[in-house]
């Protein structure tokens, strides 16, 4: 079960004081993670998704839609909705028992759990539980299901093999989320009201420990996740006071002795957690941010972020593929985040991306300042095969056409290289050029930009006869270029001391793009679907989109 527990329920607040002995870390830099993100719209059948669960054995993703009172079933291989199953009123939590191929849905509005057969996508049982159930977790070893009931301060225990409620355990005020460690049989319940973590013996159904999560200030726990390989528990918390509404903390608990051993500050409210034991990563989602935070479980440090459209309401991981699924309640959509499998970079590598057609991860590219650029191409069972260009010192890459060509950049020259099986050509530029991109879907233009004061930004367009034609704009101060897909347009930012923020090389760009501001000129983003240009200030993480 991975849900955004506070969605449409309470104000977002942040944690200010952690337990004694838990080290609060300084906020590090958060580079963008190299990943392929695809988005699936759940509407019109699925509305306001607030929880999701993955069955890695069947590659099925189950999404609980609070707005439409149903569950969307997604086939992970094709990324399509294959079924929509009616459940109770306002479903808030969802869990999968992969061994039994059963799906359990907790509906807060009707105070019941719906049991779904994963093979037939049919409802096989409906069980009454406590008032206002939000969280739910399943233990595949015992077949038991645990439901946290916010309205009654209890956990309902269900025998999933016989679809019977067998016990009720009192755990304290407003239990929101629940997770189970199948290896130890322990159940962990996070409470947003009492500010503690309850520990239940999943065999005897007895409350065996209650762990305070703060010393002094009152804290609210919103989600919980378990890493069975390390026997650690992770709790997403925020302060009861609203003074730090845009910050949260992930608490790290050693489950062997129920002690708080570390904490991880996250620069946004935190509501959804997922742990990938295989990669040693923790994924954190927030409904107030457009980023998913990535934490290294070994070091308890936020290492990177993945930019996503719309606030994040739930997150879960497919342990078989390593893919991360993120639900967006505001846009009624599901994002799939795919990493670069099999790509291991030597120390010092600083850049990675991928290029492909409709399917992601067709090719993975990686470069570094002091290393040779490598192109990782998908193999069969062996993962990615590396191919090295014959020139050292290459440090930056960009695609011209999916699965056709790429640009590699060095300090002294720019190289145009086709697929490794073909002969490449060179596009020679003056020393000091340091940025490249392309415009259009079929090598319509290749762009190189120089930042030196005596350099002029130059656009290289591919002519009908296959030759490169050079276009030099009239303004020598232009420094950075990107493109708008679907338009023959190049967008160029100039230094902030200049009067104008942007210069456009095409009349096809609509007037609304002229509103782009000069104040935030550190980064440009382009999107291949509906055209959107975002400029972000890397110091403040503020962003302007037009």
Steps between C-alpha positions, in 0.01 A plus 500: 500500500637840401263790548509873545333491838427869530357549153192723519488449875735721699726799448859428399747559778869427561711335770718726713637282782613138490573248771815531706796327336361510146738708291333774294698541177568818308308529177718377211477585132236307311596421141238378257494121476552345154172325432235440237156616615176401330156615610172311475167681534249312717199714415215484418456174693754568775496826696716630786744209550631506856656155550668233291659157534710289263493124453852433371416136424232591246621849401163645595454840662189570706391860559232601751295794367334692784304724264335222299476225765684241294836336431686534171696191396803577281704251302860599566629355172272706275432785746127483429191482720357150457221512759310736729350338810231666718579495874372676811459872558818713496772231478812622684733202528591202285725197550599190304563145618713381208511141621120469503453746211248694706447876522360668811342847490416705811211743442475780756153613401331162546736361769561176315767297324439369149678177400584464129623190319803613299451235234139576412484863620178413681391596852486184712418646842414819687589515871395761760788650700544794738396857433675697224766248387796660318801269503523134410781242472515128422738233630545239224656251742199480731226626269400758758394854412534797735277808472557829686171662599544876552153554639519232769871502589537130425648247261270233359665162433356293214565135419546539125483128432144479636393867469424532871573781746676327788626777730493870584805670654485844666796712389421863588373816337450524122698202367565592139741257336609142559783279371605143571834319499422145381843378616437589865120508510509849651239760404573874521222759530566873455262737679439858393325586826714346774837561335627149559565171324317196631660155464274193485595133510328373187470147637353570845333826389629672813635855530861451609650851474412865454783720372487880545621678190603834655638651817308816578311615193200299394546305176258339262591179318340458158651196333723208588708255296713198588830382352505129580860452389637745757214466752452874501179698515453840336236746619387813316432772758415867530457737791161562651575874481466673165825698523687271258225403259738446210739259670483145625716230652550129447581323826716187489433230761707192573227238537730255677488713816225752411734798522507820296844509337484775238288760325495642149383854434295538182436850356126447456213349692515120498201271470593193297787253539630198313813293558692304236716252692684386187635845411522632856280796413209672669251699294310787660196674354317817595174652385654847533796443266568404140797284595551151634793488741751216487677400823799269531393255770863418584599858580160655585565787261276649232706440186279622216153588381278412207291778350137398453192691390252569780505419870577143603230316694641144515813306404600134476778290342496197274770291665546291185569783255606777738244731346327750725132584463364834617135601527390861448164576661466849351542385140353148543805342343773245566869559424745219432862581584747267328869513584798403287536127581841342469687829462791513744714812471858537613578752778490854370224456245276801515238478228249246379188497286318275258352534157237289336181499301171400661662243729733643764855383562580421137843646560665629814772762472756599761789744504749663734764768492797272544366183344410377157136536408327163482182400324311221672286304258245239611625145476294186539539332838826675576356848543674793336798468267750786496629668190776762515570765237861512388568839652589565866375791703140502385279644771151594383241327288169566328279328250416615151247232419386209715704188427681672215771741607647683795729791567809472715687807616863555597695808602652544155233369266153362457449160342190379324480122540239270350409158635806294598444268204528788253762753407474833676567851380657799669348841551806710583456808717731760647671427836293580806158391380331313780131433443293312243143398425276448200169628369234288336433128468723418204829685526347832402766690689803445717595782732833590655544789741806677632510694827822689437449874464641504148295204380165507325232235536470300181225274369583216261208387286497185286420601143304296247819381332632362829750777563518715812405864464617751756288784636656773714257727687556872501542521875845399628399474867274197460628212712259209533259323269226244517209408274123470499398171348238540231616854421796605290613716786818547696474673835807686616563645844733792549675625817266665755660842450359508148165664444325206334466150642478306180547517127298282264618382161153418369176687446307179568535543876185646656499831682460332839863388488607863503405514869805294595678684781870583518535463876514121500737411221706214642314211339259437214271200470309387197220248477421285197125492549309819560758771461622642829817694573621517859788707631623407849727679744733229631564692821139545609335223295244756386362438154315696234311311230328644196 
